[in-house]
Amino acid sequence: MPPAVVHLHIGSPKTGTTYLQNSLWHNRDAIAASGILLPGRSRAHSAKAVSEMLQWRGDGASPSAWRRLCHEIAAWDGPSVVVSHEHLNKTTAVQWEAIADTLGPARLEIVLTARDLARSVPAQWQSSVRQRYSWTLDEYADAVAAPDARTATTGPARHFWRRQDTPEILHRFVERTSLDQVRLVTVPPSGGDPDELWRRFCRATDIDMAATEPGEVSHESLGAASAEVMRRLNASDPAQAMTVAAYKKGVNHALSRNSLAARRGAEPGLTLPDRLHDWAQAEASQLVEAVAATGVTVVGDLDDLRPRPSSKPFVSPDAIPDAELLEAAIAGLGAMAQQHADLRSRLDEALRVASAPDVPVAPPVATPAPDRPRRLFGRGS
């Protein structure tokens, strides 16, 4: 019998989603023991299935990876399932209809995580840099705070609000399901209990937190200098000429996540420009009022969506001295060179093993038969 409930964690991005997914997969066996399935062979396998569904435009059958994930869900005999992907909140009407159809007859429970604007604006700008955009942080933040930003169809404002317009996302999914099927989990302020977000998420998805251990906090974010190095690289001809897949592997992962992210503690942090703090507070008041008006269940505190004063001074990344940018760039190049050397060593070893001549196996040596005794006398003697 299929599970009765499928919890869909739909984002938003930059709201602790990586930490929550780390925690889910770290505790997969413990969660399964309580009857809750985390489908897919791995986190990457599950993410691939959802990503392919988000690229589907309704032409022909839904992606095979998504259908396989749904077959696994349908075969689960426990009470519920959890699927988490930070971009599910961007599903089109056609995509959502297919998702609801393939997951039926399970009841879909929607979980949205949200964070205050003072942290989400610079964090989402960093994500845009990892997606090969070259807006400065100041340009991005000013566009997001413009009076008509929510109606923008292109540019930084569209990039941000499409992912972070919490009231609009809640309203859309209440219309697609029902009011009692949508929950909002607020991200706690910085400096508090690091496990509180996991605790809230467990409550929203009916996971027994006592049977789990929170996963590791993600350390893939960039400091201001490294983010600026990435932004300037994005505007270069070589970066622009790369395919999406090549950029994702070579720049987003090899350079950004695997090389520059380690420098975060040695660089200025990314914060909202000081001139936009009043805007963020005013916007937060409207946000809290709008979310309360939806009537959705809130796990946490709506006041968590109000920005707190930051302990980090604002540093405009594009104003960082060239010497600091050069230091970050050299460190990134050095780390990438080491990655290349490690990969080359592994490749060389694999080629050596593959090209080694087969050692011939000697055929077994037959034991010679004992000599027959010679006759001393002729036959019939």
JOGI-V632895 format. One record per residue. N is the residue number from 1. RES is the residue in three letters. D_CENTER is the distance of its C-alpha to the mean C-alpha in Angstrom with 2 decimals. Layout:
n:N res:RES d_center:D_CENTER
n:N res:RES d_center:D_CENTER
This chain:
n:1 res:MET d_center:30.66
n:2 res:PRO d_center:27.16
n:3 res:PRO d_center:25.19
n:4 res:ALA d_center:26.38
n:5 res:VAL d_center:23.09
n:6 res:VAL d_center:19.52
n:7 res:HIS d_center:17.20
n:8 res:LEU d_center:14.53
n:9 res:HIS d_center:11.89
n:10 res:ILE d_center:11.38
n:11 res:GLY d_center:9.56
n:12 res:SER d_center:10.60
n:13 res:PRO d_center:7.99
n:14 res:LYS d_center:9.07
n:15 res:THR d_center:10.60
n:16 res:GLY d_center:9.45
n:17 res:THR d_center:6.53
n:18 res:THR d_center:5.12
n:19 res:TYR d_center:8.89
n:20 res:LEU d_center:9.54
n:21 res:GLN d_center:7.55
n:22 res:ASN d_center:9.29
n:23 res:SER d_center:12.35
n:24 res:LEU d_center:12.37
n:25 res:TRP d_center:12.34
n:26 res:HIS d_center:14.64
n:27 res:ASN d_center:16.97
n:28 res:ARG d_center:16.82
n:29 res:ASP d_center:20.54
n:30 res:ALA d_center:21.70
n:31 res:ILE d_center:19.99
n:32 res:ALA d_center:21.52
n:33 res:ALA d_center:24.84
n:34 res:SER d_center:24.95
n:35 res:GLY d_center:24.49
n:36 res:ILE d_center:20.84
n:37 res:LEU d_center:18.90
n:38 res:LEU d_center:15.27
n:39 res:PRO d_center:15.73
n:40 res:GLY d_center:14.93
n:41 res:ARG d_center:16.09
n:42 res:SER d_center:12.83
n:43 res:ARG d_center:9.15
n:44 res:ALA d_center:9.04
n:45 res:HIS d_center:12.02
n:46 res:SER d_center:10.83
n:47 res:ALA d_center:7.82
n:48 res:LYS d_center:10.67
n:49 res:ALA d_center:13.04
n:50 res:VAL d_center:11.36
n:51 res:SER d_center:10.63
n:52 res:GLU d_center:14.29
n:53 res:MET d_center:15.44
n:54 res:LEU d_center:14.09
n:55 res:GLN d_center:16.07
n:56 res:TRP d_center:19.10
n:57 res:ARG d_center:21.93
n:58 res:GLY d_center:24.22
n:59 res:ASP d_center:26.40
n:60 res:GLY d_center:27.31
n:61 res:ALA d_center:25.64
n:62 res:SER d_center:22.01
n:63 res:PRO d_center:19.86
n:64 res:SER d_center:20.96
n:65 res:ALA d_center:17.58
n:66 res:TRP d_center:17.13
n:67 res:ARG d_center:20.75
n:68 res:ARG d_center:20.43
n:69 res:LEU d_center:17.68
n:70 res:CYS d_center:20.11
n:71 res:HIS d_center:23.01
n:72 res:GLU d_center:21.44
n:73 res:ILE d_center:20.93
n:74 res:ALA d_center:24.50
n:75 res:ALA d_center:25.91
n:76 res:TRP d_center:24.58
n:77 res:ASP d_center:27.57
n:78 res:GLY d_center:25.92
n:79 res:PRO d_center:25.80
n:80 res:SER d_center:22.13
n:81 res:VAL d_center:18.63
n:82 res:VAL d_center:15.12
n:83 res:VAL d_center:12.36
n:84 res:SER d_center:9.04
n:85 res:HIS d_center:6.89
n:86 res:GLU d_center:6.51
n:87 res:HIS d_center:8.87
n:88 res:LEU d_center:11.43
n:89 res:ASN d_center:13.47
n:90 res:LYS d_center:14.49
n:91 res:THR d_center:16.20
n:92 res:THR d_center:19.75
n:93 res:ALA d_center:22.78
n:94 res:VAL d_center:23.26
n:95 res:GLN d_center:19.76
n:96 res:TRP d_center:20.00
n:97 res:GLU d_center:23.49
n:98 res:ALA d_center:22.46
n:99 res:ILE d_center:19.64
n:100 res:ALA d_center:22.19
n:101 res:ASP d_center:24.83
n:102 res:THR d_center:23.07
n:103 res:LEU d_center:21.97
n:104 res:GLY d_center:25.46
n:105 res:PRO d_center:27.55
n:106 res:ALA d_center:24.99
n:107 res:ARG d_center:24.68
n:108 res:LEU d_center:21.32
n:109 res:GLU d_center:20.25
n:110 res:ILE d_center:17.78
n:111 res:VAL d_center:15.77
n:112 res:LEU d_center:14.62
n:113 res:THR d_center:13.56
n:114 res:ALA d_center:15.26
n:115 res:ARG d_center:16.11
n:116 res:ASP d_center:19.27
n:117 res:LEU d_center:19.79
n:118 res:ALA d_center:20.99
n:119 res:ARG d_center:17.59
n:120 res:SER d_center:15.39
n:121 res:VAL d_center:17.56
n:122 res:PRO d_center:17.29
n:123 res:ALA d_center:13.58
n:124 res:GLN d_center:13.10
n:125 res:TRP d_center:15.77
n:126 res:GLN d_center:13.97
n:127 res:SER d_center:11.05
n:128 res:SER d_center:14.02
n:129 res:VAL d_center:15.52
n:130 res:ARG d_center:12.70
n:131 res:GLN d_center:13.35
n:132 res:ARG d_center:17.00
n:133 res:TYR d_center:18.57
n:134 res:SER d_center:21.42
n:135 res:TRP d_center:22.19
n:136 res:THR d_center:23.30
n:137 res:LEU d_center:21.89
n:138 res:ASP d_center:25.29
n:139 res:GLU d_center:25.31
n:140 res:TYR d_center:21.90
n:141 res:ALA d_center:22.86
n:142 res:ASP d_center:26.33
n:143 res:ALA d_center:25.18
n:144 res:VAL d_center:22.89
n:145 res:ALA d_center:25.92
n:146 res:ALA d_center:28.45
n:147 res:PRO d_center:30.51
n:148 res:ASP d_center:29.47
n:149 res:ALA d_center:25.79
n:150 res:ARG d_center:24.55
n:151 res:THR d_center:26.67
n:152 res:ALA d_center:25.63
n:153 res:THR d_center:24.75
n:154 res:THR d_center:23.58
n:155 res:GLY d_center:22.62
n:156 res:PRO d_center:20.66
n:157 res:ALA d_center:21.71
n:158 res:ARG d_center:20.41
n:159 res:HIS d_center:17.06
n:160 res:PHE d_center:16.75
n:161 res:TRP d_center:18.57
n:162 res:ARG d_center:17.07
n:163 res:ARG d_center:13.80
n:164 res:GLN d_center:15.60
n:165 res:ASP d_center:18.98
n:166 res:THR d_center:18.80
n:167 res:PRO d_center:22.38
n:168 res:GLU d_center:22.11
n:169 res:ILE d_center:18.96
n:170 res:LEU d_center:20.76
n:171 res:HIS d_center:23.95
n:172 res:ARG d_center:22.52
n:173 res:PHE d_center:21.09
n:174 res:VAL d_center:24.29
n:175 res:GLU d_center:26.21
n:176 res:ARG d_center:24.26
n:177 res:THR d_center:24.74
n:178 res:SER d_center:26.88
n:179 res:LEU d_center:26.95
n:180 res:ASP d_center:26.89
n:181 res:GLN d_center:23.73
n:182 res:VAL d_center:21.45
n:183 res:ARG d_center:20.32
n:184 res:LEU d_center:18.92
n:185 res:VAL d_center:17.46
n:186 res:THR d_center:18.13
n:187 res:VAL d_center:16.42
n:188 res:PRO d_center:19.37
n:189 res:PRO d_center:20.91
n:190 res:SER d_center:20.36
n:191 res:GLY d_center:22.79
n:192 res:GLY d_center:22.99
n:193 res:ASP d_center:22.23
n:194 res:PRO d_center:18.79
n:195 res:ASP d_center:18.63
n:196 res:GLU d_center:19.60
n:197 res:LEU d_center:16.24
n:198 res:TRP d_center:15.79
n:199 res:ARG d_center:19.42
n:200 res:ARG d_center:19.01
n:201 res:PHE d_center:16.13
n:202 res:CYS d_center:18.41
n:203 res:ARG d_center:21.24
n:204 res:ALA d_center:19.49
n:205 res:THR d_center:18.60
n:206 res:ASP d_center:21.84
n:207 res:ILE d_center:20.45
n:208 res:ASP d_center:23.14
n:209 res:MET d_center:21.65
n:210 res:ALA d_center:24.84
n:211 res:ALA d_center:23.96
n:212 res:THR d_center:20.60
n:213 res:GLU d_center:19.53
n:214 res:PRO d_center:16.61
n:215 res:GLY d_center:13.98
n:216 res:GLU d_center:13.72
n:217 res:VAL d_center:12.56
n:218 res:SER d_center:10.08
n:219 res:HIS d_center:12.49
n:220 res:GLU d_center:10.71
n:221 res:SER d_center:12.18
n:222 res:LEU d_center:15.34
n:223 res:GLY d_center:18.90
n:224 res:ALA d_center:21.04
n:225 res:ALA d_center:22.91
n:226 res:SER d_center:20.06
n:227 res:ALA d_center:18.36
n:228 res:GLU d_center:21.83
n:229 res:VAL d_center:22.29
n:230 res:MET d_center:19.21
n:231 res:ARG d_center:20.57
n:232 res:ARG d_center:23.99
n:233 res:LEU d_center:22.85
n:234 res:ASN d_center:21.21
n:235 res:ALA d_center:24.72
n:236 res:SER d_center:26.39
n:237 res:ASP d_center:27.85
n:238 res:PRO d_center:26.16
n:239 res:ALA d_center:22.62
n:240 res:GLN d_center:23.68
n:241 res:ALA d_center:25.20
n:242 res:MET d_center:22.15
n:243 res:THR d_center:20.62
n:244 res:VAL d_center:17.05
n:245 res:ALA d_center:16.27
n:246 res:ALA d_center:18.34
n:247 res:TYR d_center:16.81
n:248 res:LYS d_center:13.22
n:249 res:LYS d_center:14.70
n:250 res:GLY d_center:17.44
n:251 res:VAL d_center:16.38
n:252 res:ASN d_center:12.65
n:253 res:HIS d_center:12.27
n:254 res:ALA d_center:15.92
n:255 res:LEU d_center:17.11
n:256 res:SER d_center:14.48
n:257 res:ARG d_center:12.13
n:258 res:ASN d_center:14.84
n:259 res:SER d_center:17.87
n:260 res:LEU d_center:17.88
n:261 res:ALA d_center:15.39
n:262 res:ALA d_center:18.10
n:263 res:ARG d_center:20.50
n:264 res:ARG d_center:18.88
n:265 res:GLY d_center:21.59
n:266 res:ALA d_center:24.33
n:267 res:GLU d_center:23.58
n:268 res:PRO d_center:23.99
n:269 res:GLY d_center:21.03
n:270 res:LEU d_center:19.65
n:271 res:THR d_center:21.42
n:272 res:LEU d_center:22.83
n:273 res:PRO d_center:26.19
n:274 res:ASP d_center:29.07
n:275 res:ARG d_center:30.77
n:276 res:LEU d_center:28.04
n:277 res:HIS d_center:28.14
n:278 res:ASP d_center:30.81
n:279 res:TRP d_center:28.90
n:280 res:ALA d_center:25.79
n:281 res:GLN d_center:28.15
n:282 res:ALA d_center:29.93
n:283 res:GLU d_center:26.82
n:284 res:ALA d_center:25.54
n:285 res:SER d_center:28.90
n:286 res:GLN d_center:28.63
n:287 res:LEU d_center:25.09
n:288 res:VAL d_center:26.26
n:289 res:GLU d_center:29.32
n:290 res:ALA d_center:27.51
n:291 res:VAL d_center:25.09
n:292 res:ALA d_center:28.12
n:293 res:ALA d_center:29.98
n:294 res:THR d_center:27.56
n:295 res:GLY d_center:28.56
n:296 res:VAL d_center:25.18
n:297 res:THR d_center:24.77
n:298 res:VAL d_center:23.17
n:299 res:VAL d_center:21.81
n:300 res:GLY d_center:22.37
n:301 res:ASP d_center:24.43
n:302 res:LEU d_center:24.47
n:303 res:ASP d_center:25.93
n:304 res:ASP d_center:22.60
n:305 res:LEU d_center:21.80
n:306 res:ARG d_center:24.73
n:307 res:PRO d_center:24.02
n:308 res:ARG d_center:25.60
n:309 res:PRO d_center:27.42
n:310 res:SER d_center:25.39
n:311 res:SER d_center:26.88
n:312 res:LYS d_center:25.66
n:313 res:PRO d_center:27.94
n:314 res:PHE d_center:26.62
n:315 res:VAL d_center:26.67
n:316 res:SER d_center:26.34
n:317 res:PRO d_center:24.35
n:318 res:ASP d_center:26.71
n:319 res:ALA d_center:29.67
n:320 res:ILE d_center:28.76
n:321 res:PRO d_center:31.68
n:322 res:ASP d_center:31.50
n:323 res:ALA d_center:32.34
n:324 res:GLU d_center:29.13
n:325 res:LEU d_center:27.08
n:326 res:LEU d_center:29.05
n:327 res:GLU d_center:28.36
n:328 res:ALA d_center:24.58
n:329 res:ALA d_center:24.96
n:330 res:ILE d_center:27.25
n:331 res:ALA d_center:24.98
n:332 res:GLY d_center:22.12
n:333 res:LEU d_center:24.64
n:334 res:GLY d_center:25.96
n:335 res:ALA d_center:22.68
n:336 res:MET d_center:21.97
n:337 res:ALA d_center:25.56
n:338 res:GLN d_center:25.12
n:339 res:GLN d_center:22.09
n:340 res:HIS d_center:24.33
n:341 res:ALA d_center:27.22
n:342 res:ASP d_center:25.37
n:343 res:LEU d_center:24.14
n:344 res:ARG d_center:27.69
n:345 res:SER d_center:29.25
n:346 res:ARG d_center:27.25
n:347 res:LEU d_center:28.15
n:348 res:ASP d_center:31.76
n:349 res:GLU d_center:32.02
n:350 res:ALA d_center:30.66
n:351 res:LEU d_center:33.18
n:352 res:ARG d_center:35.92
n:353 res:VAL d_center:35.43
n:354 res:ALA d_center:35.27
n:355 res:SER d_center:38.40
n:356 res:ALA d_center:40.47
n:357 res:PRO d_center:43.64
n:358 res:ASP d_center:44.06
n:359 res:VAL d_center:46.46
n:360 res:PRO d_center:49.35
n:361 res:VAL d_center:50.26
n:362 res:ALA d_center:54.01
n:363 res:PRO d_center:55.78
n:364 res:PRO d_center:57.39
n:365 res:VAL d_center:60.90
n:366 res:ALA d_center:63.42
n:367 res:THR d_center:65.94
n:368 res:PRO d_center:69.36
n:369 res:ALA d_center:71.74
n:370 res:PRO d_center:74.70
n:371 res:ASP d_center:77.85
n:372 res:ARG d_center:80.24
n:373 res:PRO d_center:83.51
n:374 res:ARG d_center:86.36
n:375 res:ARG d_center:89.23
n:376 res:LEU d_center:92.33
n:377 res:PHE d_center:94.49
n:378 res:GLY d_center:94.45
n:379 res:ARG d_center:93.66
n:380 res:GLY d_center:96.31
n:381 res:SER d_center:97.88
